[in-house]
């Protein structure tokens, strides 16, 4: 069990600091997609906050689409929706006004010797192909 003191910027409201800490737990993989987070009782005990503060922090994560509540089951980490998140920026439509998702294809490829910086970044031997 993790105990947190929420030692981020104390100028932020407590619910925001709690939200940021919960977000870091999601980002680190401690709370994985599809898994229920601990109960309100457990989280208020872990963080030492009132249930209203906890609920407000969770509400912001639900509104951001990172968590979802299931009546009688708990609050779960949402699985990423790449279609909804990435492709919402594309506004391509066909002649009928139907939304189209861009596609790609490889036109050519070549095999070359990796530069020193590329070899270092990919942890390859010097002059690797």
PyMOL commands that place a pseudoatom at each C-alpha (Angstrom):
pseudoatom trace, name=CA, resn=UNK, resi=1, chain=A, elem=C, hetatm=0, pos=[0.000, 0.000, 0.000]
pseudoatom trace, name=CA, resn=UNK, resi=2, chain=A, elem=C, hetatm=0, pos=[1.251, 3.437, -0.926]
pseudoatom trace, name=CA, resn=UNK, resi=3, chain=A, elem=C, hetatm=0, pos=[0.997, 6.408, 1.368]
pseudoatom trace, name=CA, resn=UNK, resi=4, chain=A, elem=C, hetatm=0, pos=[1.239, 9.787, -0.259]
pseudoatom trace, name=CA, resn=UNK, resi=5, chain=A, elem=C, hetatm=0, pos=[1.837, 13.189, 1.214]
pseudoatom trace, name=CA, resn=UNK, resi=6, chain=A, elem=C, hetatm=0, pos=[0.904, 15.045, -2.001]
pseudoatom trace, name=CA, resn=UNK, resi=7, chain=A, elem=C, hetatm=0, pos=[4.074, 17.098, -1.943]
pseudoatom trace, name=CA, resn=UNK, resi=8, chain=A, elem=C, hetatm=0, pos=[3.538, 19.011, -5.157]
pseudoatom trace, name=CA, resn=UNK, resi=9, chain=A, elem=C, hetatm=0, pos=[2.949, 22.733, -5.521]
pseudoatom trace, name=CA, resn=UNK, resi=10, chain=A, elem=C, hetatm=0, pos=[1.055, 23.655, -2.361]
pseudoatom trace, name=CA, resn=UNK, resi=11, chain=A, elem=C, hetatm=0, pos=[-0.453, 26.691, -4.072]
pseudoatom trace, name=CA, resn=UNK, resi=12, chain=A, elem=C, hetatm=0, pos=[-2.720, 24.281, -5.969]
pseudoatom trace, name=CA, resn=UNK, resi=13, chain=A, elem=C, hetatm=0, pos=[-5.999, 23.173, -4.397]
pseudoatom trace, name=CA, resn=UNK, resi=14, chain=A, elem=C, hetatm=0, pos=[-5.784, 19.848, -2.566]
pseudoatom trace, name=CA, resn=UNK, resi=15, chain=A, elem=C, hetatm=0, pos=[-8.084, 18.065, -5.027]
pseudoatom trace, name=CA, resn=UNK, resi=16, chain=A, elem=C, hetatm=0, pos=[-5.785, 19.146, -7.898]
pseudoatom trace, name=CA, resn=UNK, resi=17, chain=A, elem=C, hetatm=0, pos=[-2.695, 17.811, -6.115]
pseudoatom trace, name=CA, resn=UNK, resi=18, chain=A, elem=C, hetatm=0, pos=[-4.571, 14.578, -5.425]
pseudoatom trace, name=CA, resn=UNK, resi=19, chain=A, elem=C, hetatm=0, pos=[-5.607, 14.384, -9.085]
pseudoatom trace, name=CA, resn=UNK, resi=20, chain=A, elem=C, hetatm=0, pos=[-1.982, 14.894, -10.169]
pseudoatom trace, name=CA, resn=UNK, resi=21, chain=A, elem=C, hetatm=0, pos=[-0.804, 12.116, -7.869]
pseudoatom trace, name=CA, resn=UNK, resi=22, chain=A, elem=C, hetatm=0, pos=[-3.509, 9.767, -9.120]
pseudoatom trace, name=CA, resn=UNK, resi=23, chain=A, elem=C, hetatm=0, pos=[-2.553, 10.654, -12.684]
pseudoatom trace, name=CA, resn=UNK, resi=24, chain=A, elem=C, hetatm=0, pos=[1.076, 9.749, -11.931]
pseudoatom trace, name=CA, resn=UNK, resi=25, chain=A, elem=C, hetatm=0, pos=[-0.110, 6.362, -10.646]
pseudoatom trace, name=CA, resn=UNK, resi=26, chain=A, elem=C, hetatm=0, pos=[-1.863, 5.791, -13.967]
pseudoatom trace, name=CA, resn=UNK, resi=27, chain=A, elem=C, hetatm=0, pos=[1.134, 6.992, -15.991]
pseudoatom trace, name=CA, resn=UNK, resi=28, chain=A, elem=C, hetatm=0, pos=[3.543, 4.771, -14.059]
pseudoatom trace, name=CA, resn=UNK, resi=29, chain=A, elem=C, hetatm=0, pos=[1.378, 1.703, -14.643]
pseudoatom trace, name=CA, resn=UNK, resi=30, chain=A, elem=C, hetatm=0, pos=[0.608, 1.223, -10.965]
pseudoatom trace, name=CA, resn=UNK, resi=31, chain=A, elem=C, hetatm=0, pos=[-3.051, 1.597, -11.931]
pseudoatom trace, name=CA, resn=UNK, resi=32, chain=A, elem=C, hetatm=0, pos=[-3.451, -0.271, -15.225]
pseudoatom trace, name=CA, resn=UNK, resi=33, chain=A, elem=C, hetatm=0, pos=[-6.233, 0.128, -17.803]
pseudoatom trace, name=CA, resn=UNK, resi=34, chain=A, elem=C, hetatm=0, pos=[-9.284, -1.998, -17.078]
pseudoatom trace, name=CA, resn=UNK, resi=35, chain=A, elem=C, hetatm=0, pos=[-8.441, -2.324, -13.388]
pseudoatom trace, name=CA, resn=UNK, resi=36, chain=A, elem=C, hetatm=0, pos=[-10.562, -0.811, -10.603]
pseudoatom trace, name=CA, resn=UNK, resi=37, chain=A, elem=C, hetatm=0, pos=[-8.870, 1.783, -8.429]
pseudoatom trace, name=CA, resn=UNK, resi=38, chain=A, elem=C, hetatm=0, pos=[-9.005, 1.279, -4.651]
pseudoatom trace, name=CA, resn=UNK, resi=39, chain=A, elem=C, hetatm=0, pos=[-12.277, 2.118, -2.901]
pseudoatom trace, name=CA, resn=UNK, resi=40, chain=A, elem=C, hetatm=0, pos=[-13.045, 5.611, -1.662]
pseudoatom trace, name=CA, resn=UNK, resi=41, chain=A, elem=C, hetatm=0, pos=[-12.501, 4.438, 1.914]
pseudoatom trace, name=CA, resn=UNK, resi=42, chain=A, elem=C, hetatm=0, pos=[-9.049, 3.061, 1.070]
pseudoatom trace, name=CA, resn=UNK, resi=43, chain=A, elem=C, hetatm=0, pos=[-8.012, 6.160, -0.883]
pseudoatom trace, name=CA, resn=UNK, resi=44, chain=A, elem=C, hetatm=0, pos=[-9.193, 8.635, 1.751]
pseudoatom trace, name=CA, resn=UNK, resi=45, chain=A, elem=C, hetatm=0, pos=[-7.175, 6.675, 4.297]
pseudoatom trace, name=CA, resn=UNK, resi=46, chain=A, elem=C, hetatm=0, pos=[-4.077, 6.507, 2.034]
pseudoatom trace, name=CA, resn=UNK, resi=47, chain=A, elem=C, hetatm=0, pos=[-4.155, 10.201, 1.200]
pseudoatom trace, name=CA, resn=UNK, resi=48, chain=A, elem=C, hetatm=0, pos=[-5.586, 11.525, 4.455]
pseudoatom trace, name=CA, resn=UNK, resi=49, chain=A, elem=C, hetatm=0, pos=[-8.228, 13.610, 2.667]
pseudoatom trace, name=CA, resn=UNK, resi=50, chain=A, elem=C, hetatm=0, pos=[-11.990, 14.047, 2.983]
pseudoatom trace, name=CA, resn=UNK, resi=51, chain=A, elem=C, hetatm=0, pos=[-14.240, 11.980, 0.741]
pseudoatom trace, name=CA, resn=UNK, resi=52, chain=A, elem=C, hetatm=0, pos=[-15.466, 15.167, -0.995]
pseudoatom trace, name=CA, resn=UNK, resi=53, chain=A, elem=C, hetatm=0, pos=[-11.899, 16.089, -1.959]
pseudoatom trace, name=CA, resn=UNK, resi=54, chain=A, elem=C, hetatm=0, pos=[-11.292, 12.593, -3.291]
pseudoatom trace, name=CA, resn=UNK, resi=55, chain=A, elem=C, hetatm=0, pos=[-14.528, 12.623, -5.279]
pseudoatom trace, name=CA, resn=UNK, resi=56, chain=A, elem=C, hetatm=0, pos=[-13.674, 15.965, -6.857]
pseudoatom trace, name=CA, resn=UNK, resi=57, chain=A, elem=C, hetatm=0, pos=[-10.252, 14.656, -7.924]
pseudoatom trace, name=CA, resn=UNK, resi=58, chain=A, elem=C, hetatm=0, pos=[-11.804, 11.500, -9.386]
pseudoatom trace, name=CA, resn=UNK, resi=59, chain=A, elem=C, hetatm=0, pos=[-14.507, 13.588, -11.110]
pseudoatom trace, name=CA, resn=UNK, resi=60, chain=A, elem=C, hetatm=0, pos=[-11.839, 15.545, -12.985]
pseudoatom trace, name=CA, resn=UNK, resi=61, chain=A, elem=C, hetatm=0, pos=[-10.177, 12.313, -14.134]
pseudoatom trace, name=CA, resn=UNK, resi=62, chain=A, elem=C, hetatm=0, pos=[-13.557, 10.941, -15.241]
pseudoatom trace, name=CA, resn=UNK, resi=63, chain=A, elem=C, hetatm=0, pos=[-14.265, 14.178, -17.159]
pseudoatom trace, name=CA, resn=UNK, resi=64, chain=A, elem=C, hetatm=0, pos=[-10.837, 13.916, -18.811]
pseudoatom trace, name=CA, resn=UNK, resi=65, chain=A, elem=C, hetatm=0, pos=[-11.708, 10.404, -19.965]
pseudoatom trace, name=CA, resn=UNK, resi=66, chain=A, elem=C, hetatm=0, pos=[-9.008, 8.667, -17.917]
pseudoatom trace, name=CA, resn=UNK, resi=67, chain=A, elem=C, hetatm=0, pos=[-11.382, 6.899, -15.541]
pseudoatom trace, name=CA, resn=UNK, resi=68, chain=A, elem=C, hetatm=0, pos=[-14.940, 5.654, -15.730]
pseudoatom trace, name=CA, resn=UNK, resi=69, chain=A, elem=C, hetatm=0, pos=[-17.432, 4.903, -13.000]
pseudoatom trace, name=CA, resn=UNK, resi=70, chain=A, elem=C, hetatm=0, pos=[-19.499, 1.740, -13.055]
pseudoatom trace, name=CA, resn=UNK, resi=71, chain=A, elem=C, hetatm=0, pos=[-22.518, 1.808, -10.732]
pseudoatom trace, name=CA, resn=UNK, resi=72, chain=A, elem=C, hetatm=0, pos=[-22.110, -0.829, -8.035]
pseudoatom trace, name=CA, resn=UNK, resi=73, chain=A, elem=C, hetatm=0, pos=[-18.732, -2.017, -9.371]
pseudoatom trace, name=CA, resn=UNK, resi=74, chain=A, elem=C, hetatm=0, pos=[-16.310, 0.852, -8.773]
pseudoatom trace, name=CA, resn=UNK, resi=75, chain=A, elem=C, hetatm=0, pos=[-14.150, 3.279, -10.702]
pseudoatom trace, name=CA, resn=UNK, resi=76, chain=A, elem=C, hetatm=0, pos=[-11.915, 1.895, -13.419]
pseudoatom trace, name=CA, resn=UNK, resi=77, chain=A, elem=C, hetatm=0, pos=[-8.963, 3.135, -15.415]
pseudoatom trace, name=CA, resn=UNK, resi=78, chain=A, elem=C, hetatm=0, pos=[-10.126, 3.528, -19.012]
pseudoatom trace, name=CA, resn=UNK, resi=79, chain=A, elem=C, hetatm=0, pos=[-8.363, 1.838, -21.855]
pseudoatom trace, name=CA, resn=UNK, resi=80, chain=A, elem=C, hetatm=0, pos=[-6.927, 4.333, -24.347]
pseudoatom trace, name=CA, resn=UNK, resi=81, chain=A, elem=C, hetatm=0, pos=[-9.179, 5.088, -27.294]
pseudoatom trace, name=CA, resn=UNK, resi=82, chain=A, elem=C, hetatm=0, pos=[-6.721, 5.886, -30.043]
pseudoatom trace, name=CA, resn=UNK, resi=83, chain=A, elem=C, hetatm=0, pos=[-9.451, 6.338, -32.649]
pseudoatom trace, name=CA, resn=UNK, resi=84, chain=A, elem=C, hetatm=0, pos=[-11.150, 8.965, -30.527]
pseudoatom trace, name=CA, resn=UNK, resi=85, chain=A, elem=C, hetatm=0, pos=[-8.038, 10.739, -29.360]
pseudoatom trace, name=CA, resn=UNK, resi=86, chain=A, elem=C, hetatm=0, pos=[-5.733, 10.774, -32.385]
pseudoatom trace, name=CA, resn=UNK, resi=87, chain=A, elem=C, hetatm=0, pos=[-8.136, 10.949, -35.278]
pseudoatom trace, name=CA, resn=UNK, resi=88, chain=A, elem=C, hetatm=0, pos=[-10.378, 13.654, -33.861]
pseudoatom trace, name=CA, resn=UNK, resi=89, chain=A, elem=C, hetatm=0, pos=[-7.855, 16.149, -35.293]
pseudoatom trace, name=CA, resn=UNK, resi=90, chain=A, elem=C, hetatm=0, pos=[-8.334, 14.972, -38.889]
pseudoatom trace, name=CA, resn=UNK, resi=91, chain=A, elem=C, hetatm=0, pos=[-11.117, 16.726, -40.720]
pseudoatom trace, name=CA, resn=UNK, resi=92, chain=A, elem=C, hetatm=0, pos=[-10.902, 14.964, -44.071]
pseudoatom trace, name=CA, resn=UNK, resi=93, chain=A, elem=C, hetatm=0, pos=[-14.225, 14.134, -45.695]
pseudoatom trace, name=CA, resn=UNK, resi=94, chain=A, elem=C, hetatm=0, pos=[-15.152, 12.381, -48.924]
pseudoatom trace, name=CA, resn=UNK, resi=95, chain=A, elem=C, hetatm=0, pos=[-17.521, 13.640, -51.643]
pseudoatom trace, name=CA, resn=UNK, resi=96, chain=A, elem=C, hetatm=0, pos=[-20.541, 12.517, -49.592]
pseudoatom trace, name=CA, resn=UNK, resi=97, chain=A, elem=C, hetatm=0, pos=[-19.376, 14.380, -46.500]
pseudoatom trace, name=CA, resn=UNK, resi=98, chain=A, elem=C, hetatm=0, pos=[-18.360, 11.182, -44.688]
pseudoatom trace, name=CA, resn=UNK, resi=99, chain=A, elem=C, hetatm=0, pos=[-15.402, 11.536, -42.387]
pseudoatom trace, name=CA, resn=UNK, resi=100, chain=A, elem=C, hetatm=0, pos=[-12.259, 9.756, -43.600]
pseudoatom trace, name=CA, resn=UNK, resi=101, chain=A, elem=C, hetatm=0, pos=[-9.293, 8.559, -41.577]
pseudoatom trace, name=CA, resn=UNK, resi=102, chain=A, elem=C, hetatm=0, pos=[-5.978, 9.196, -43.352]
pseudoatom trace, name=CA, resn=UNK, resi=103, chain=A, elem=C, hetatm=0, pos=[-4.017, 6.170, -44.532]
pseudoatom trace, name=CA, resn=UNK, resi=104, chain=A, elem=C, hetatm=0, pos=[-0.364, 5.745, -45.316]
pseudoatom trace, name=CA, resn=UNK, resi=105, chain=A, elem=C, hetatm=0, pos=[1.844, 3.473, -47.369]
pseudoatom trace, name=CA, resn=UNK, resi=106, chain=A, elem=C, hetatm=0, pos=[5.583, 3.001, -47.704]
pseudoatom trace, name=CA, resn=UNK, resi=107, chain=A, elem=C, hetatm=0, pos=[6.849, 4.324, -51.032]
pseudoatom trace, name=CA, resn=UNK, resi=108, chain=A, elem=C, hetatm=0, pos=[10.426, 3.164, -50.666]
pseudoatom trace, name=CA, resn=UNK, resi=109, chain=A, elem=C, hetatm=0, pos=[12.956, 2.028, -48.147]
pseudoatom trace, name=CA, resn=UNK, resi=110, chain=A, elem=C, hetatm=0, pos=[16.700, 1.632, -48.083]
pseudoatom trace, name=CA, resn=UNK, resi=111, chain=A, elem=C, hetatm=0, pos=[19.167, 0.121, -45.736]
pseudoatom trace, name=CA, resn=UNK, resi=112, chain=A, elem=C, hetatm=0, pos=[21.977, 2.455, -44.728]
pseudoatom trace, name=CA, resn=UNK, resi=113, chain=A, elem=C, hetatm=0, pos=[24.735, 2.701, -42.200]
pseudoatom trace, name=CA, resn=UNK, resi=114, chain=A, elem=C, hetatm=0, pos=[23.518, 4.252, -38.953]
pseudoatom trace, name=CA, resn=UNK, resi=115, chain=A, elem=C, hetatm=0, pos=[25.000, 7.599, -38.051]
pseudoatom trace, name=CA, resn=UNK, resi=116, chain=A, elem=C, hetatm=0, pos=[26.864, 7.756, -34.760]
pseudoatom trace, name=CA, resn=UNK, resi=117, chain=A, elem=C, hetatm=0, pos=[23.943, 9.451, -32.981]
pseudoatom trace, name=CA, resn=UNK, resi=118, chain=A, elem=C, hetatm=0, pos=[21.393, 6.953, -34.337]
pseudoatom trace, name=CA, resn=UNK, resi=119, chain=A, elem=C, hetatm=0, pos=[23.587, 3.979, -33.408]
pseudoatom trace, name=CA, resn=UNK, resi=120, chain=A, elem=C, hetatm=0, pos=[24.004, 5.395, -29.906]
pseudoatom trace, name=CA, resn=UNK, resi=121, chain=A, elem=C, hetatm=0, pos=[20.251, 6.053, -29.506]
pseudoatom trace, name=CA, resn=UNK, resi=122, chain=A, elem=C, hetatm=0, pos=[19.352, 2.550, -30.709]
pseudoatom trace, name=CA, resn=UNK, resi=123, chain=A, elem=C, hetatm=0, pos=[22.204, 0.945, -28.755]
pseudoatom trace, name=CA, resn=UNK, resi=124, chain=A, elem=C, hetatm=0, pos=[23.715, -0.488, -31.930]
pseudoatom trace, name=CA, resn=UNK, resi=125, chain=A, elem=C, hetatm=0, pos=[27.392, -1.147, -32.601]
pseudoatom trace, name=CA, resn=UNK, resi=126, chain=A, elem=C, hetatm=0, pos=[29.186, 1.648, -34.382]
pseudoatom trace, name=CA, resn=UNK, resi=127, chain=A, elem=C, hetatm=0, pos=[28.655, 1.587, -38.170]
pseudoatom trace, name=CA, resn=UNK, resi=128, chain=A, elem=C, hetatm=0, pos=[25.747, -0.882, -37.905]
pseudoatom trace, name=CA, resn=UNK, resi=129, chain=A, elem=C, hetatm=0, pos=[23.295, -1.087, -40.776]
for i in range(1, 129): cmd.bond("trace and resi %d" % i, "trace and resi %d" % (i + 1))
show_as sticks, trace
zoom trace
